[in-house]
Amino acid sequence: MSKQPSHGRHNKLAVVIMAAGKGTRLKSRRPKVLHEIGGRPLLAHVIATASRLVAPADIFAVVGHQAERVRQTVKDTGIGFVEQAEQLGTGHAIQCARQAIAGYDSLLVLSGDVPLIRPETLELLMSVHRDEHAAMTILTALPQDPTDYGRVLRKAAGSAEVEAIVEQKSLQPGQESVREINSGIYAFQTAPLLQHLDQLTTENAHGEIYLTKMAGLLRASGERVVAVPAPDTAEVLGANTIADLVALDATLRAATARRLMAAGVTIFHPDTCVIDAEVEVEPDTIIEPFVQLRGRTKIGSECHIRSYSVIENCTLGSDVLVRQSCVLAESTVEDGARIGPFAHLRPGSEIGPEVHIGNFVETKKSKLGRGVKASHLTYLGDAVVGADTNVGAGVITCNFDGVHKHTTHIGKGVFVGSDSTLVAPVTIEDGAYIGAGSCITSPVPAGALAVARAHQVNKEGWVAKRRAKQKAQK
């Protein structure tokens, strides 16, 4: 579904997202809407869905508990915010948003803790709302067990019109069998909503202003209130406990894995993998069990990601092999590269085409040119390495002087012998050789051999003399 421009075909539609609550039942100090599933906060999922219908400027999140923290977390989305200083209920939240929504013809109310709602379902809700000429349209669901949910009572069997929304505690005998529940997602005509908004009261057990009461007010004034069931009950499930969160996360990740497999990606034992919702993988890539693909990772075609590797916010080209138990973060890997096993690409690593990064090699903020080989036990930090250079086992770029970081420049076709230390800032020009065990502190010219180590001294008979001395001292 393509994103609609501001004030587009929905005739000046605004979206209000309820995001002010504490989420007390989660037993957490973190705002409820900032708990994460699928690698991003609940609220971010809802904003992304709403942004498929309207422009971010037409979306308003009602914030309250730790309002500034919520704002900062989603500030890059471009939405607006309305503050609900006291959390006095959903009706009160809309009262706080009165000024923000006053210029719109229609209003869509979403819950910030219902992250699986799909844009197609919201389009269905809005379509029914328009076709029925309703003042209020309620998105409902039909769970197997409706206990603890408010029930939607229809005017008559098969009728679109709603008689009332009744909370669990207020159900009358015979109403317990009603399975249709209120999802907390609504469409309104803005004018009648605002006209009756101040009639909402706190006359209930919790002393809060409930938006559900608007259904009765609108019906009493002769307006139409209708309901439409969501195609899938799972879409409207919220998160009231940590167990709920984990269940939602599992549902979302399973859907992500199915989406990728439908697009040609092979995922062995997908139930063991952790794949965030924003991850993109191209066809013919293979993902083995127990892989984690996090954040906004993008993986090209014909790659192979072996078990227990964790890749976060990285971009991989095509035909990349990531062997077992590698950790990659905020880095790029170009076509044909081979990584691992047990390699660590830290943020800022740029791995060129056909590069080989091997066992226990760590890179950080380094750029490796085509065909570079660093196969064993090496640290390359703040380094620029030219094409076809070979870096031996145990090589270290000493990039930190205790105060500042410095860069090591290694040219093309260089051979760096094992167990060498390159003390930055230093430059090794094209084609140079570094003798094993060298400590390089000065520039090395092109084509030169640099050897920087003490001369070997052999003292004949030293061991026997030492042992005799130790024996005499006993």
N, C-alpha and C positions, 0 to 999 in steps of 0.2 A: 504494500500500500504506500503510495507516495505521500510525502508530507504536504499538508495544505498550507497555503499562505495565511497570514493574519487576516481575520475577518473574511475568510473564504466562503466555501459553499455552504457552511453551516450557519450562514446569516448572522455573523457577529457572535460567535460562540466563545465563551470564557470557560476555563477549567479551574476549579478550586480543589486543591488537594489537602485533606486533613492531615496535618503533620505536627500537631502541638502536644500530643500526649506523652506521658511518662513511660508507659508500658510497665506498670508496677508488677504485673504477674511474671515478667521476665526476670525479676530479681536482679536487675542491672542498673547501674548508674548512667549508662549510656542511653540517649534518647531512643525510643523504640524504632523510629524510622531510619536510624543510622546503623542498626544491626544489619549484617550482610547475608545475602544468599547469592550464589552464582558469581561471587567475586566483586559485588558492588552493593551499596546500601539499598534497603528496601525502597526508600524514597526515590533513588536514582532510577530504579526500574520503572516506577510509576511515571516519573517525568518523561522518560524515554518513550513510553507508550503514548502519553498525552501529546507529545511533540509530533506524533504521526498524524494527529488530527488538526492541531492548530499550531501557530508559531509560539515560541517560548514567551514572547511578550504578552500572550493571552493566557498564560498559566500563572496561577497564584498559589503558593504554598502557605497555609496558615500555620505559623510556628508559635511555640510558647515555651515549653520546657527546654532549657538550654538553647534558646533561639539562635544565638550567635553561632554556636557550634554547628547547628543544622545549616544555617546560611552559608558558612564557610565551606562546608562539605560539598554543597551543590552549587556554589556560586558561579561556576563556569558554564552552567546550563543556560543562563540568560533569563531565567524566570523571575517573576516578581514575588514579593513576600508580604504577608499581612500578619501582624503580631496579635496574638490572643494572650494578653498578659495573665489573665486568670482563665484556667481551663474549666469552663462552666458548661461544657457539652457541645455537641455538634451544631445545634441551632445557634448557640452563642458564637461559634466560629464563623458561621455565615453572617451573623449580625456584625461581627468585626470586619468582614470583607465587603460590607455593603457598598462602600464608596468605590472599591476596586471593580465591582461587577456591574455598577449602575448603568454603564454605557452599552451593555451587551443585551442582545435579544434573548439569548439562551444561555443556560448554565449547565455544566456537567460537573458533578461532585464526585470526587474519587477519594479513596482511603490510602494514605501513605504507607500502610502496612499490608496492602493487598497487591503484591508485586507480580502475580502471574496473569493479571487481566490483560487480554489481547486487544489490540486496536480494532480487529475485526468485530469483536464483541461490543465494543463501544460504538462502532458504526451501526451495528444492529440496534442498539439501544436508542441512538439518535434517530434512526430511520423510523422506528416504531413511534417514538415521541412525536415526530413531525406528522406521520401518517394518521395518527390517532387524534391530532390536534389537542394534545394533553397539556395540562398545566404542570403535571408532575408524572414522570415515568420512573418506575422502580425496577432495577435489575435484580432478579431473584435467582434462586437456585433450589435444587431438589436433592438434598443429601439423603443418604440412607438413614442417618440419625440426626434429626433436626433439634435435638435437645440443646438448650441454652441459647438458641437463636430466636429472634423475633419472627413471628409468623405473618405471612401475607394472606389476608382473607379476601377472596374474590367476591364481587357482587353476586355472581351466579356461576355455576359450573360452566366452564368454557368461555366465560366472559373475560375480556381484556381489562375491564374496570375493577378497581380495588375498593373494597369497603373500608378496610382498616389495616393498620399494622399493629399487632398485639405482641408485647414482650412476653417472654417465657413465664414470668411470675404473674402476669395478668390474664393468662389463658383461662377461659371458661370451660366447664365440663363439655367434652366432645371436640374441643378445638385442639387438644393435644395430638390428634391424629393428622392434623394438617402438616404436610411435609414441606410446603413451599416457604422458603425463608427469605428474609430481607438481607441483601448483600451489603447495604450501606452505600451503594453506588446509585446515583439518581441523575435524571435530566429534568430541568425546570425551564419553564418560560420565566424570564427574569421579572417581568412586571408584576404578575400575580404573586410571585414569591415575595418580592419586596413589599408589596401591599399588605401582606399578612404576617410579615416577619416578626413584628413587635407583639403579635398576639401569642407567640410561644411563651410559655410560662415554666416556672420551676416546680409546679405542683405534681411532684412525683417522689418516690421513695428516696432518690438520690439527690434531689434538689438541683437538678441540672436542666438545661434547656435542650430538648431533644428535637432534632430535625425531623424525626419520624412523625412527630405530631402534625407536621405540615400537611400530611395526607388528609387527615380529618378536617383541618381548617379549610383546605381548598375544596374538598367535597361539600362541606357545609355552605360554601359560598357559590355552589353550582358549577365549579370547575371540574374537568375530567382528570382523574388520577388512574393511571393504568400500570400494568406490570408486564415484563417480558423475561422469561427464564434465560439464563446464560447457557450456551451450548454445552459447557463443561463445568461441573460444580467446582472442580479444582481451581478454576480461574479466580473464584471469588473468596477463596480461603485466606484468612489473615493469620497473623502470628501472635498468639497470646502467651506462649511459653517457649522455652528454648527447644523443647521437643518439636513444637510446631515449626520453628525456624529450620531445624534440621530436616524435617519432612519436606518443607517447601524447597529447600536447597537441593535435596535429592530429586524432587520432581523436575526442577528446572534443569539440573545437570543431565538428567536422563533425556529430557527433550532436546538439549543441546547436542548430545551424542547422537541421537536419532537424526537430527537435522544434518549433521556432518556426514554420517554414514549414507544418508539418502543422496548426498552430493558426491559420493564416490570415495570417501575416506574410510579406510579399514581401521576399526578400533577393536582390538581383542580384549574381551572381558571389560566392556565399557563401565560396568558397575564398580570396577576398581580404580577407574581414572577420575581425576578431578579436572574438569574442563569448564572454565568460566564462560559466561554467557556471551561476551564480546569477542571470544577467540575465533579466528578465521583460519581454515585449513583447506588447501586446494586438493583436487582429486588425486587418487593414486598414492597418497601418503599413508604410511602404516604407523599406527600408534599402538605400542605394546602395553600390557597390563601395568598398573600402578604408576602411570605417567601423570604429571600435573602440568597443565597448560593454563597459565594465569593471566589476568589483566587483559590487555589488548594485543596479545601475541598473534602474529600472522605467520603462517607456515606455508611454503610453496608446495608445488606438486612433486611427487615421487621422492619425498623425504622418508626417512625411517627414524622414529624416535623410540629408542630402546627403554626397557623397564627402569623405573625408579628415577627417571630424570625429571627435573623441575625447571620449567621455562616460563619466565615472567616478563611481560612487556617487551618481547623480542620480536624481531623480524628475521625470518629464515627464508632464503631463496629456494631454488629447486634442487633436488638430488642431494640434500644435506643429510648426513648420517650423524645422529647424536647417540653415542653408545651409552651403556648402562651408567646410571647414577651420576649424571652430570647436573650442574646447576648453572643456569644461564639467566642473567637479569639485565634488562634494559640495554641490550646489545643487538648488533646486526651480524648475520652470518650469510655470506654470499654463496652462489651456486657451487655445488660439488665439494663443499668443505666437509671435513671429517673431524668430529669432536669427541674426545674421551677415549676410554671410560674415566670416570672420576675427575673430570675437568671442571673448572670454575671460571665462567666468564662473568666478571663483575661489570657494573654499569660503565657505559662508554666504550666498550670493546667493539671494534670494527674488524671482523674477520673476513678476509678477502676470498676470492674464488679458489677452490682446490687447496685451501690451507689445511694442514694436519695439526690439530692440537691434541696431545696425547695424555697419558696417565698422569694425574695429579699436577697438571699444568694450570696455572692461574694467570688470568689477564685482567687488567684494570685500566680503563681509559687509554687503550692502546690500539693502534691501527696496523694490521698485518696485511702485506701485499700478497698478490697471487702466488700460490705455491709455497708459501713459507711453511717450514716444518719445525715444530717444537714438541718433541715426542715424549719427554719424560721430566717430571719433577722440576719445573721451571716457573719462575715468576717474571712476568712482563708487565710492569706498571709504568704508565706515562711514557710509552715507547712508540716509535714509528719505525716499522721494520719493512724493508724493501722486498721486492719479489724474489722468490727462489732462494732466500736465505735459510740456512740451517742453524737452528739454535740447539746446542747440545744439552745433555741431562744436567740438571742442577744449576743452570744459569740463572742469575738474578740481576735485574736492573735495579740499582740502589737509587730510588727516585726521591727519597725524603732525607733532608739534611737536619731534621729536628725542628725546623721552622717552616720551610717551603718545599713544595714539590718541584722537581725538575725533570726535563725530558731527555730521553736517550734516543738518538737518531742512528739507525743502522741501515746501511745502504742495501743495494741489490746484490744478490749472489755472495753474501758474506757467510763465512763459516765461523761460528762461535763455539769454541771448544768447551767440553764439559767442565762444570764446576767453576765457571768464570763469573766474576762480579764486575758489572759495568756501572761505574759511579757517575751518575748524572750531575750536571749536564755534560754530556760527552757525545762525540760523533764518530762513527766508524763508517768509512766511505766504502764505495762499491768494491766488491771483490776482495776485501781484506780477509785475513785469517787471524783468529785469536787463539793462541795456544791454550790448551786445557789448564785449568787452575790459575788463570791470570786474573789480576785485579787491575782493571783498566781505568785510569783516571785522566788520561790525555787523549786527544784526537788520534785516530789511526788513519793514515793516508790510504788512498785506493790501492789495492793490490799488495799491500804490505802485510808482513807477519808481525804481530805484536805478541810478545811474551813478557809477562810481568809477574815474576815469582822468584823466590829465593833459590839459590843454587843448592842442589842436593849434596849433603856431606855424609859419608859413611865412616863411622868410627869402629874399626875392627876390634873385636874382643871386649866391647863396652858392656855387653850383657853379663858376661862371666864375672867381670870385675865388680859390677853392681851387686850381683848376688853374693859374692864373697864378702863384700863390705857389710851387707845386711846380716849375714850369718855371724860375723864377728861382733856385731852390736847386740846380739841376743844374750 
